[in-house]
Structure formats: structure tokens, C-alpha cells
């Protein structure tokens, strides 16, 4: 598939194209062993413009393998790994495993552990942008003498090609109860994070004395910093109302605590404090209808609680907040007898525009983003 994105940053735009190809296969090895394997290819392209100085592209390859071995009818061992390549990061291997045990019929307990990571977004690597703004539009959290309010400040946004991916090691315990038409589950988790990607500013040049407190040039760039622990849980219910109508409801709670102080935020000590830039509460509820002819319709509502950026390690120099928001997604399609699926999906169906990042920064940074609105995609897939 292909996805086109347009992002507004510092009132400028840049355009990216994304191409995706994925494939996977299930292989049965006897009565007790099954293997799922596959791979993917993704190409990112970013066009030269106000935010980047030249065209860039990235070719990303991934391969994965997962093996499930059923020792007995009520005990299974699952092991797997994913291998990824990235032109800037290099090779990454993410192992994972799980033990699934059913002590009593229709009661399932699962213990799992694994690693994962997040690559730097395109702009974090390739940003190259210069803007000149008056002092009053740049320094927003400090009173300014009237004479300096309109002095020019050069804002230089620069990407960082040496960024490392954010890494996570996760541990999870889950319980599932299966009834005739209802399945309930409860999960708790503990995560270890490191190498968060943040954004910071520094004065690369100030005005001559006696005005050395005021910046003449500011550089904003991305960096890695910090370790944190995350804990939380989720609960949910899946149900079948009829043979053609199913539904779901789930709630997730997440809290992340910094375990190190960020050296680039000199006025804040983040150690042992919650990262408020991560939403604490999320709800999902949905219905799916499937006909005997292969036509299906799915509607899912999502709620995300507020978040706040206070200049801590995840946000760098960004100071602001986002409000809670609710969106509705809809997907309709047709699954043919030859396992070809054609679908049309609407993200944020009712166009409830919202921010997932502060729309106006109150700190020393010029960083603006568009509201997120409706997006329509079409897809085709083949299962074999």
C-alpha cells in the first residue's frame, strides 16, 4: 500500500510517501508444532522543501519467525524473534517468548516477555530549516523589555543522523476466561524504557553586551536521553451478540516514571516523576458485522485522555498540553471465497479534529502541528 502524509511544522510543510508490502505464512509441523514466518518491506520518501534541504529515502526490511509448541493440551511454549534493517540505525533483533497455561478448562494464564524498539521518525533525522522571528514570538515564558521585543532571532532546526532507537523490554502476565459467547481478559505489565528521543534548544549566539541574556540564534535538534519504568494494565471483553454481530470493549491504564534526570532540562529534575506526555487512560469499544456473503462492517470508538509536555526528557523544549479526544473509525469490505479481501477504511470518520502534540508551544521553541482529521484508505490483501 501507499500512504501520503503532509505535516505542518513552524508554519511550513513537507510531504512524505510511504510504500508497504507484507507477507506471512502459517506452517504446521505435526500435531504439536506450528510456525508463523514472514517479512515486510517499507520505503519512505521525503520531498525536498522548507523543512528538509534535499530529497531522502529509506528502504526498511524486516523478517520474523514465531514457533508455538504444545507440550500438552493445556501447556504451550511460544518463542520468536524479529530482524529489522535500517539505513541509519543498522540491524536490530527483537526476541520474545511466552508461556501459556490452562489450569482449568476455559481459564488461561499467560506469562510473556520481549523486546522492541522505535526508530527515529523521518524528520528527527533529516530536519533542516531556518526561520527568522521577532523575539516576542520566540521567548514566550519570560517578560521582555519593550526595546527587544521585535529584535530578530534566527531559529535553526536540525535533524540528528546519530539518533538511537527508543528501546523497551516488557514483561506481562495475563488471565483469560472463556464463556459461551463472551471472553474476558485482564493483563498487567511492567516495561523498561531507555534512549527516549527528545527535542531541545540551545543558544548558539546571543546579542552583544549588555544584552547577552537574549538569543540572536537558536538551534533546535533531537537527542537521546533517559531511562524509565512503566507499569499498568488493561481489561476487556469480547462478545458475540449473534452469529453475524460481535463486539469489544477494553480499557488500558499506563503510567511511566523517569528513573534518571535529563541533563538538558536544567530547571526540572525528572527523576522519579511521571511522564505526563504519555496519556494515562485509553478506552476502546466497537462492533463488527459479517454476513454469509463475505461483506463486513466494523465501527470502533477510541478515547484518549489528556497529556502534558513540561520540558521534560520526552518533550525537550516543548511546553504545552493536549486535551482528551474521542474518534470513531469505520472499515467496510468484502472477503471473497478465494481469500482475497478488498476494504475501505475511514480513520476519524466524523472528522473530530484533535491534537496529539501541543498545537502552540509556550517554551523557547517554534513548533506547530496540524490538527488530526479524517483519513480515508483502501486496501487489498490475499491470505494463503
C-alpha positions as a Markdown table, in Angstrom:
| # | Residue | x | y | z |
|---|---|---|---|---|
| 1 | Unk | 0.0 | 0.0 | 0.0 |
| 2 | Unk | 0.9 | 3.7 | -0.3 |
| 3 | Unk | 0.4 | 6.4 | 2.3 |
| 4 | Unk | 1.0 | 10.2 | 1.7 |
| 5 | Unk | 1.4 | 12.5 | 4.7 |
| 6 | Unk | 1.7 | 16.3 | 4.9 |
| 7 | Unk | 3.0 | 17.8 | 8.1 |
| 8 | Unk | 2.9 | 21.4 | 9.2 |
| 9 | Unk | 5.9 | 22.4 | 11.3 |
| 10 | Unk | 6.8 | 26.1 | 12.1 |
| 11 | Unk | 4.1 | 27.0 | 9.5 |
| 12 | Unk | 6.0 | 25.1 | 6.8 |
| 13 | Unk | 5.1 | 21.8 | 5.1 |
| 14 | Unk | 6.8 | 18.7 | 4.0 |
| 15 | Unk | 5.5 | 15.7 | 2.1 |
| 16 | Unk | 6.3 | 12.0 | 2.6 |
| 17 | Unk | 5.3 | 9.0 | 0.7 |
| 18 | Unk | 5.2 | 5.5 | 2.3 |
| 19 | Unk | 5.0 | 2.2 | 0.4 |
| 20 | Unk | 4.4 | -1.1 | 2.2 |
| 21 | Unk | 4.5 | -4.7 | 1.3 |
| 22 | Unk | 3.9 | -7.5 | 3.8 |
| 23 | Unk | 3.6 | -11.3 | 3.7 |
| 24 | Unk | 3.3 | -14.1 | 6.2 |
| 25 | Unk | 2.6 | -17.8 | 6.2 |
| 26 | Unk | 1.5 | -20.4 | 8.8 |
| 27 | Unk | 3.2 | -23.8 | 8.6 |
| 28 | Unk | 2.0 | -26.8 | 10.6 |
| 29 | Unk | 4.8 | -29.2 | 11.7 |
| 30 | Unk | 3.0 | -32.2 | 13.1 |
| 31 | Unk | 0.2 | -32.1 | 15.7 |
| 32 | Unk | 2.1 | -30.1 | 18.3 |
| 33 | Unk | 4.2 | -27.6 | 16.4 |
| 34 | Unk | 3.2 | -24.6 | 14.3 |
| 35 | Unk | 5.4 | -21.9 | 12.8 |
| 36 | Unk | 4.5 | -18.4 | 11.5 |
| 37 | Unk | 7.1 | -16.7 | 9.4 |
| 38 | Unk | 7.1 | -13.7 | 7.1 |
| 39 | Unk | 8.6 | -10.4 | 6.2 |
| 40 | Unk | 7.9 | -6.8 | 5.1 |
| 41 | Unk | 9.4 | -4.1 | 3.0 |
| 42 | Unk | 8.7 | -0.4 | 3.6 |
| 43 | Unk | 10.0 | 2.6 | 1.6 |
| 44 | Unk | 9.9 | 6.1 | 3.0 |
| 45 | Unk | 10.4 | 9.0 | 0.6 |
| 46 | Unk | 10.5 | 12.7 | 1.7 |
| 47 | Unk | 10.5 | 15.5 | -0.7 |
| 48 | Unk | 12.9 | 18.5 | -0.7 |
| 49 | Unk | 11.2 | 21.5 | 0.8 |
| 50 | Unk | 11.1 | 24.1 | 3.5 |
| 51 | Unk | 11.8 | 21.5 | 6.2 |
| 52 | Unk | 14.5 | 19.5 | 4.5 |
| 53 | Unk | 17.3 | 20.6 | 2.3 |
| 54 | Unk | 17.2 | 17.6 | -0.1 |
| 55 | Unk | 15.2 | 14.5 | -1.1 |
| 56 | Unk | 15.7 | 11.5 | 1.1 |
| 57 | Unk | 14.5 | 7.9 | 1.1 |
| 58 | Unk | 14.8 | 4.9 | 3.4 |
| 59 | Unk | 14.4 | 1.2 | 2.5 |
| 60 | Unk | 13.4 | -0.9 | 5.5 |
| 61 | Unk | 13.3 | -4.7 | 5.5 |
| 62 | Unk | 12.0 | -6.9 | 8.3 |
| 63 | Unk | 11.8 | -10.7 | 8.8 |
| 64 | Unk | 10.0 | -12.5 | 11.7 |
| 65 | Unk | 9.6 | -16.0 | 12.9 |
| 66 | Unk | 7.4 | -17.4 | 15.7 |
| 67 | Unk | 7.1 | -21.0 | 16.9 |
| 68 | Unk | 4.4 | -22.4 | 19.1 |
| 69 | Unk | 5.0 | -25.8 | 20.6 |
| 70 | Unk | 2.2 | -27.5 | 22.6 |
| 71 | Unk | 3.7 | -29.8 | 25.1 |
| 72 | Unk | 0.3 | -30.9 | 26.3 |
| 73 | Unk | -3.3 | -29.8 | 25.7 |
| 74 | Unk | -3.0 | -27.2 | 28.4 |
| 75 | Unk | 0.6 | -26.0 | 28.2 |
| 76 | Unk | 2.3 | -24.2 | 25.3 |
| 77 | Unk | 5.7 | -22.5 | 24.8 |
| 78 | Unk | 5.9 | -19.7 | 22.2 |
| 79 | Unk | 9.3 | -18.3 | 21.1 |
| 80 | Unk | 10.1 | -15.9 | 18.3 |
| 81 | Unk | 12.2 | -13.1 | 17.0 |
| 82 | Unk | 12.1 | -10.2 | 14.6 |
| 83 | Unk | 15.0 | -8.9 | 12.5 |
| 84 | Unk | 15.0 | -5.3 | 11.1 |
| 85 | Unk | 17.3 | -3.3 | 9.0 |
| 86 | Unk | 17.5 | 0.5 | 8.9 |
| 87 | Unk | 19.9 | 2.6 | 6.8 |
| 88 | Unk | 20.8 | 4.9 | 9.8 |
| 89 | Unk | 20.3 | 2.5 | 12.8 |
| 90 | Unk | 21.7 | -0.7 | 11.3 |
| 91 | Unk | 20.5 | -4.2 | 12.2 |
| 92 | Unk | 18.2 | -4.9 | 15.2 |
| 93 | Unk | 17.0 | -8.2 | 16.6 |
| 94 | Unk | 14.0 | -8.3 | 18.9 |
| 95 | Unk | 13.4 | -11.7 | 20.7 |
| 96 | Unk | 10.2 | -12.5 | 22.6 |
| 97 | Unk | 8.6 | -15.5 | 24.3 |
| 98 | Unk | 5.6 | -16.6 | 26.2 |
| 99 | Unk | 4.3 | -19.5 | 28.3 |
| 100 | Unk | 0.5 | -20.3 | 28.1 |
| 101 | Unk | -1.1 | -22.5 | 30.7 |
| 102 | Unk | -4.7 | -23.5 | 31.2 |
| 103 | Unk | -5.0 | -25.0 | 34.7 |
| 104 | Unk | -8.8 | -25.4 | 34.4 |
| 105 | Unk | -10.9 | -25.6 | 31.2 |
| 106 | Unk | -11.7 | -22.2 | 29.8 |
| 107 | Unk | -9.3 | -20.5 | 32.1 |
| 108 | Unk | -5.9 | -19.4 | 30.5 |
| 109 | Unk | -2.9 | -17.8 | 32.1 |
| 110 | Unk | -0.1 | -16.3 | 30.0 |
| 111 | Unk | 3.4 | -15.1 | 31.0 |
| 112 | Unk | 5.3 | -13.2 | 28.3 |
| 113 | Unk | 8.5 | -11.2 | 27.9 |
| 114 | Unk | 10.0 | -9.5 | 24.9 |
| 115 | Unk | 12.0 | -6.5 | 23.5 |
| 116 | Unk | 11.0 | -3.9 | 20.9 |
| 117 | Unk | 12.2 | -0.5 | 19.7 |
| 118 | Unk | 11.0 | 2.6 | 17.8 |
| 119 | Unk | 13.1 | 4.0 | 15.0 |
| 120 | Unk | 13.6 | 7.8 | 14.8 |
| 121 | Unk | 10.8 | 9.5 | 12.8 |
| 122 | Unk | 11.9 | 10.8 | 9.4 |
| 123 | Unk | 12.0 | 14.5 | 10.5 |
| 124 | Unk | 14.1 | 13.7 | 13.6 |
| 125 | Unk | 16.9 | 12.6 | 11.2 |
| 126 | Unk | 16.6 | 15.0 | 8.3 |
| 127 | Unk | 15.2 | 18.3 | 9.6 |
| 128 | Unk | 16.9 | 21.3 | 8.1 |
| 129 | Unk | 15.0 | 24.5 | 8.4 |
| 130 | Unk | 15.8 | 28.2 | 9.2 |
| 131 | Unk | 13.3 | 30.8 | 10.3 |
| 132 | Unk | 13.7 | 34.4 | 11.4 |
| 133 | Unk | 11.2 | 35.6 | 14.0 |
| 134 | Unk | 10.8 | 38.6 | 16.4 |
| 135 | Unk | 12.0 | 38.0 | 20.0 |
| 136 | Unk | 8.4 | 38.2 | 21.4 |
| 137 | Unk | 7.4 | 35.2 | 19.2 |
| 138 | Unk | 10.2 | 33.1 | 20.4 |
| 139 | Unk | 10.7 | 33.8 | 24.1 |
| 140 | Unk | 7.1 | 33.3 | 25.4 |
| 141 | Unk | 7.6 | 32.4 | 29.0 |
| 142 | Unk | 9.8 | 35.3 | 30.1 |
| 143 | Unk | 8.9 | 39.1 | 30.3 |
| 144 | Unk | 10.8 | 41.1 | 27.7 |
| 145 | Unk | 11.9 | 44.7 | 27.8 |
| 146 | Unk | 9.9 | 46.6 | 25.1 |
| 147 | Unk | 13.0 | 47.6 | 23.2 |
| 148 | Unk | 14.0 | 43.9 | 22.4 |
| 149 | Unk | 10.5 | 42.5 | 21.6 |
| 150 | Unk | 11.0 | 43.0 | 17.9 |
| 151 | Unk | 14.7 | 42.1 | 17.6 |
| 152 | Unk | 15.2 | 39.2 | 15.1 |
| 153 | Unk | 16.1 | 35.7 | 16.2 |
| 154 | Unk | 17.3 | 33.1 | 13.8 |
| 155 | Unk | 15.7 | 29.7 | 14.5 |
| 156 | Unk | 17.7 | 26.8 | 13.1 |
| 157 | Unk | 16.0 | 23.4 | 13.1 |
| 158 | Unk | 18.4 | 20.5 | 12.6 |
| 159 | Unk | 17.9 | 16.7 | 12.5 |
| 160 | Unk | 20.3 | 14.2 | 14.1 |
| 161 | Unk | 21.6 | 11.4 | 12.0 |
| 162 | Unk | 23.1 | 9.7 | 15.0 |
| 163 | Unk | 19.9 | 9.2 | 17.0 |
| 164 | Unk | 19.4 | 5.8 | 18.5 |
| 165 | Unk | 16.1 | 4.0 | 18.6 |
| 166 | Unk | 14.0 | 4.1 | 21.7 |
| 167 | Unk | 14.1 | 0.6 | 23.3 |
| 168 | Unk | 11.6 | -1.2 | 25.5 |
| 169 | Unk | 11.8 | -4.5 | 27.5 |
| 170 | Unk | 8.4 | -5.7 | 28.5 |
| 171 | Unk | 7.1 | -8.3 | 31.0 |
| 172 | Unk | 3.4 | -9.2 | 31.1 |
| 173 | Unk | 1.0 | -11.5 | 33.0 |
| 174 | Unk | -2.5 | -12.1 | 31.6 |
| 175 | Unk | -5.6 | -14.0 | 32.5 |
| 176 | Unk | -8.4 | -15.0 | 30.2 |
| 177 | Unk | -11.8 | -16.5 | 30.9 |
| 178 | Unk | -13.8 | -18.0 | 28.0 |
| 179 | Unk | -17.5 | -18.4 | 28.2 |
| 180 | Unk | -20.0 | -19.5 | 25.5 |
| 181 | Unk | -20.4 | -16.1 | 23.9 |
| 182 | Unk | -18.1 | -13.9 | 26.0 |
| 183 | Unk | -14.4 | -13.8 | 26.5 |
| 184 | Unk | -12.9 | -11.6 | 29.3 |
| 185 | Unk | -9.3 | -10.8 | 29.9 |
| 186 | Unk | -7.1 | -9.0 | 32.5 |
| 187 | Unk | -3.5 | -8.1 | 31.9 |
| 188 | Unk | -0.8 | -6.3 | 34.0 |
| 189 | Unk | 2.6 | -5.3 | 32.7 |
| 190 | Unk | 5.9 | -3.8 | 33.6 |
| 191 | Unk | 8.2 | -2.1 | 31.0 |
| 192 | Unk | 11.7 | -0.8 | 31.0 |
| 193 | Unk | 12.5 | 2.1 | 28.6 |
| 194 | Unk | 15.7 | 3.7 | 27.6 |
| 195 | Unk | 17.1 | 6.2 | 25.0 |
| 196 | Unk | 14.0 | 8.4 | 24.8 |
| 197 | Unk | 14.0 | 10.8 | 21.8 |
| 198 | Unk | 13.6 | 14.4 | 22.9 |
| 199 | Unk | 13.8 | 17.9 | 21.4 |
| 200 | Unk | 16.0 | 20.6 | 22.9 |
| 201 | Unk | 17.0 | 24.2 | 22.1 |
| 202 | Unk | 20.2 | 26.0 | 22.9 |
| 203 | Unk | 21.5 | 29.5 | 22.2 |
| 204 | Unk | 24.2 | 29.2 | 19.6 |
| 205 | Unk | 24.7 | 33.0 | 19.6 |
| 206 | Unk | 23.5 | 35.8 | 21.8 |
| 207 | Unk | 23.3 | 39.6 | 21.3 |
| 208 | Unk | 26.3 | 41.6 | 22.4 |
| 209 | Unk | 26.7 | 43.0 | 25.9 |
| 210 | Unk | 24.8 | 44.2 | 27.8 |
| 211 | Unk | 22.1 | 42.1 | 26.1 |
| 212 | Unk | 23.8 | 38.7 | 26.3 |
| 213 | Unk | 20.7 | 37.1 | 28.0 |
| 214 | Unk | 18.8 | 37.4 | 24.7 |
| 215 | Unk | 19.3 | 34.9 | 21.9 |
| 216 | Unk | 20.3 | 36.0 | 18.4 |
| 217 | Unk | 20.5 | 32.5 | 17.1 |
| 218 | Unk | 18.8 | 29.3 | 18.5 |
| 219 | Unk | 19.4 | 25.8 | 17.3 |
| 220 | Unk | 16.8 | 23.1 | 17.9 |
| 221 | Unk | 17.7 | 19.5 | 17.5 |
| 222 | Unk | 16.8 | 15.9 | 18.7 |
| 223 | Unk | 18.7 | 13.8 | 21.2 |
| 224 | Unk | 18.5 | 10.6 | 23.2 |
| 225 | Unk | 18.3 | 10.6 | 27.0 |
| 226 | Unk | 17.0 | 8.8 | 30.0 |
| 227 | Unk | 15.6 | 5.6 | 31.4 |
| 228 | Unk | 12.1 | 5.0 | 32.7 |
| 229 | Unk | 9.9 | 2.3 | 34.1 |
| 230 | Unk | 6.3 | 1.8 | 33.0 |
| 231 | Unk | 3.5 | -0.1 | 34.7 |
| 232 | Unk | -0.2 | -0.6 | 34.2 |
| 233 | Unk | -2.8 | -2.9 | 32.9 |
| 234 | Unk | -5.8 | -3.5 | 30.8 |
| 235 | Unk | -9.1 | -5.3 | 30.9 |
| 236 | Unk | -11.5 | -6.1 | 28.2 |
| 237 | Unk | -14.5 | -8.1 | 26.9 |
| 238 | Unk | -15.1 | -9.6 | 23.5 |
| 239 | Unk | -18.6 | -10.9 | 22.9 |
| 240 | Unk | -20.8 | -12.4 | 20.1 |
| 241 | Unk | -24.3 | -11.0 | 20.2 |
| 242 | Unk | -25.4 | -13.1 | 17.3 |
| 243 | Unk | -23.8 | -15.3 | 14.6 |
| 244 | Unk | -23.2 | -12.1 | 12.5 |
| 245 | Unk | -22.5 | -9.5 | 15.1 |
| 246 | Unk | -19.6 | -9.3 | 17.5 |
| 247 | Unk | -18.3 | -6.6 | 19.8 |
| 248 | Unk | -15.5 | -5.5 | 22.1 |
| 249 | Unk | -14.7 | -3.2 | 25.0 |
| 250 | Unk | -11.4 | -2.6 | 26.7 |
| 251 | Unk | -9.7 | -0.1 | 29.0 |
| 252 | Unk | -6.0 | 0.5 | 29.4 |
| 253 | Unk | -4.1 | 2.3 | 32.2 |
| 254 | Unk | -0.4 | 3.3 | 31.7 |
| 255 | Unk | 2.0 | 5.2 | 33.9 |
| 256 | Unk | 5.7 | 5.9 | 33.1 |
| 257 | Unk | 8.1 | 7.0 | 35.8 |
| 258 | Unk | 11.5 | 8.6 | 34.9 |
| 259 | Unk | 14.5 | 6.9 | 36.6 |
| 260 | Unk | 17.0 | 9.5 | 35.5 |
| 261 | Unk | 17.2 | 13.3 | 35.4 |
| 262 | Unk | 17.6 | 14.7 | 31.9 |
| 263 | Unk | 20.8 | 16.8 | 31.8 |
| 264 | Unk | 19.3 | 19.1 | 29.1 |
| 265 | Unk | 16.4 | 20.3 | 31.2 |
| 266 | Unk | 18.3 | 22.4 | 33.8 |
| 267 | Unk | 15.2 | 23.8 | 35.5 |
| 268 | Unk | 13.4 | 20.4 | 36.0 |
| 269 | Unk | 14.5 | 17.2 | 37.8 |
| 270 | Unk | 12.6 | 14.4 | 36.2 |
| 271 | Unk | 13.9 | 11.6 | 38.4 |
| 272 | Unk | 11.1 | 9.5 | 40.0 |
| 273 | Unk | 8.4 | 11.7 | 38.4 |
| 274 | Unk | 5.6 | 10.6 | 36.0 |
| 275 | Unk | 6.0 | 11.4 | 32.3 |
| 276 | Unk | 2.8 | 13.4 | 31.7 |
| 277 | Unk | 3.3 | 13.4 | 28.0 |
| 278 | Unk | 2.0 | 9.8 | 27.9 |
| 279 | Unk | -1.8 | 9.6 | 28.2 |
| 280 | Unk | -2.8 | 7.7 | 31.3 |
| 281 | Unk | -6.2 | 6.3 | 30.2 |
| 282 | Unk | -7.5 | 4.8 | 27.0 |
| 283 | Unk | -10.9 | 3.3 | 26.1 |
| 284 | Unk | -12.0 | 1.3 | 23.0 |
| 285 | Unk | -15.4 | 0.0 | 22.1 |
| 286 | Unk | -16.6 | -1.4 | 18.8 |
| 287 | Unk | -19.0 | -3.6 | 16.8 |
| 288 | Unk | -18.3 | -5.8 | 13.8 |
| 289 | Unk | -20.9 | -7.3 | 11.4 |
| 290 | Unk | -20.1 | -10.1 | 9.0 |
| 291 | Unk | -22.5 | -11.6 | 6.5 |
| 292 | Unk | -22.5 | -15.1 | 5.0 |
| 293 | Unk | -21.7 | -13.5 | 1.6 |
| 294 | Unk | -18.4 | -12.1 | 2.9 |
| 295 | Unk | -19.4 | -8.5 | 3.4 |
| 296 | Unk | -18.2 | -7.0 | 6.7 |
| 297 | Unk | -18.6 | -3.6 | 8.5 |
| 298 | Unk | -16.6 | -2.6 | 11.6 |
| 299 | Unk | -17.0 | 0.5 | 13.8 |
| 300 | Unk | -14.7 | 1.2 | 16.7 |
| 301 | Unk | -14.6 | 4.3 | 19.0 |
| 302 | Unk | -11.4 | 5.4 | 20.8 |
| 303 | Unk | -10.9 | 7.7 | 23.8 |
| 304 | Unk | -7.5 | 9.1 | 24.9 |
| 305 | Unk | -7.0 | 11.2 | 28.0 |
| 306 | Unk | -5.1 | 14.4 | 28.2 |
| 307 | Unk | -1.3 | 14.7 | 28.1 |
| 308 | Unk | 1.1 | 17.5 | 29.1 |
| 309 | Unk | 4.6 | 18.5 | 28.0 |
| 310 | Unk | 6.5 | 20.4 | 30.6 |
| 311 | Unk | 10.0 | 20.5 | 29.1 |
| 312 | Unk | 10.9 | 17.0 | 30.4 |
| 313 | Unk | 13.1 | 14.5 | 28.5 |
| 314 | Unk | 10.4 | 13.3 | 26.1 |
| 315 | Unk | 9.4 | 16.8 | 25.1 |
| 316 | Unk | 12.7 | 18.6 | 25.3 |
| 317 | Unk | 11.9 | 22.3 | 25.0 |
| 318 | Unk | 8.3 | 21.8 | 24.2 |
| 319 | Unk | 5.8 | 23.2 | 26.8 |
| 320 | Unk | 2.1 | 22.7 | 26.3 |
| 321 | Unk | -0.7 | 20.2 | 26.6 |
| 322 | Unk | -3.3 | 18.3 | 24.6 |
| 323 | Unk | -7.0 | 17.8 | 25.5 |
| 324 | Unk | -8.8 | 14.5 | 25.7 |
| 325 | Unk | -10.3 | 13.4 | 22.4 |
| 326 | Unk | -12.6 | 10.7 | 21.1 |
| 327 | Unk | -12.5 | 9.4 | 17.5 |
| 328 | Unk | -14.5 | 6.8 | 15.6 |
| 329 | Unk | -13.0 | 4.5 | 12.9 |
| 330 | Unk | -15.0 | 2.6 | 10.3 |
| 331 | Unk | -14.0 | -0.2 | 7.9 |
| 332 | Unk | -16.1 | -1.9 | 5.3 |
| 333 | Unk | -15.0 | -4.6 | 2.9 |
| 334 | Unk | -15.6 | -7.9 | 1.1 |
| 335 | Unk | -13.8 | -11.2 | 1.7 |
| 336 | Unk | -14.1 | -13.4 | -1.4 |
| 337 | Unk | -14.0 | -17.2 | -1.3 |
| 338 | Unk | -10.5 | -17.2 | -2.8 |
| 339 | Unk | -9.2 | -15.4 | 0.3 |
| 340 | Unk | -8.9 | -12.0 | -1.4 |
| 341 | Unk | -10.1 | -9.2 | 0.8 |
| 342 | Unk | -11.0 | -5.7 | -0.5 |
| 343 | Unk | -11.6 | -3.0 | 2.1 |
| 344 | Unk | -12.2 | 0.8 | 2.6 |
| 345 | Unk | -11.3 | 2.4 | 5.9 |
| 346 | Unk | -12.1 | 5.8 | 7.4 |
| 347 | Unk | -9.9 | 6.9 | 10.3 |
| 348 | Unk | -11.6 | 9.6 | 12.4 |
| 349 | Unk | -14.9 | 9.1 | 10.5 |
| 350 | Unk | -16.6 | 12.2 | 11.9 |
| 351 | Unk | -13.6 | 14.4 | 11.4 |
| 352 | Unk | -13.2 | 15.2 | 15.1 |
| 353 | Unk | -10.1 | 17.2 | 14.7 |
| 354 | Unk | -7.6 | 17.0 | 17.6 |
| 355 | Unk | -4.0 | 17.4 | 18.6 |
| 356 | Unk | -1.7 | 14.6 | 19.7 |
| 357 | Unk | 1.1 | 17.1 | 20.3 |
| 358 | Unk | 0.8 | 20.7 | 21.6 |
| 359 | Unk | -0.5 | 23.0 | 18.9 |
| 360 | Unk | 1.1 | 26.1 | 20.4 |
| 361 | Unk | 4.4 | 25.9 | 22.4 |
| 362 | Unk | 4.8 | 28.0 | 25.4 |
| 363 | Unk | 8.5 | 27.4 | 25.7 |
| 364 | Unk | 11.5 | 28.7 | 23.7 |
| 365 | Unk | 10.8 | 26.8 | 20.5 |
| 366 | Unk | 8.9 | 27.3 | 17.3 |
| 367 | Unk | 7.0 | 24.1 | 16.7 |
| 368 | Unk | 3.5 | 23.9 | 15.3 |
| 369 | Unk | 1.5 | 20.9 | 14.1 |
| 370 | Unk | -1.8 | 20.5 | 12.3 |
| 371 | Unk | -4.9 | 19.0 | 13.9 |
| 372 | Unk | -5.5 | 15.4 | 13.0 |
| 373 | Unk | -8.7 | 14.9 | 11.0 |
| 374 | Unk | -10.3 | 12.3 | 8.8 |
| 375 | Unk | -8.2 | 10.0 | 6.6 |
| 376 | Unk | -9.5 | 7.5 | 4.1 |
| 377 | Unk | -7.6 | 4.4 | 2.9 |
| 378 | Unk | -8.2 | 1.5 | 0.6 |
| 379 | Unk | -6.6 | -1.9 | 0.7 |
| 380 | Unk | -6.4 | -5.3 | -0.8 |
| 381 | Unk | -4.9 | -8.5 | 0.7 |
| 382 | Unk | -4.6 | -12.1 | -0.1 |
| 383 | Unk | -4.4 | -14.9 | 2.5 |
| 384 | Unk | -2.7 | -18.2 | 1.7 |
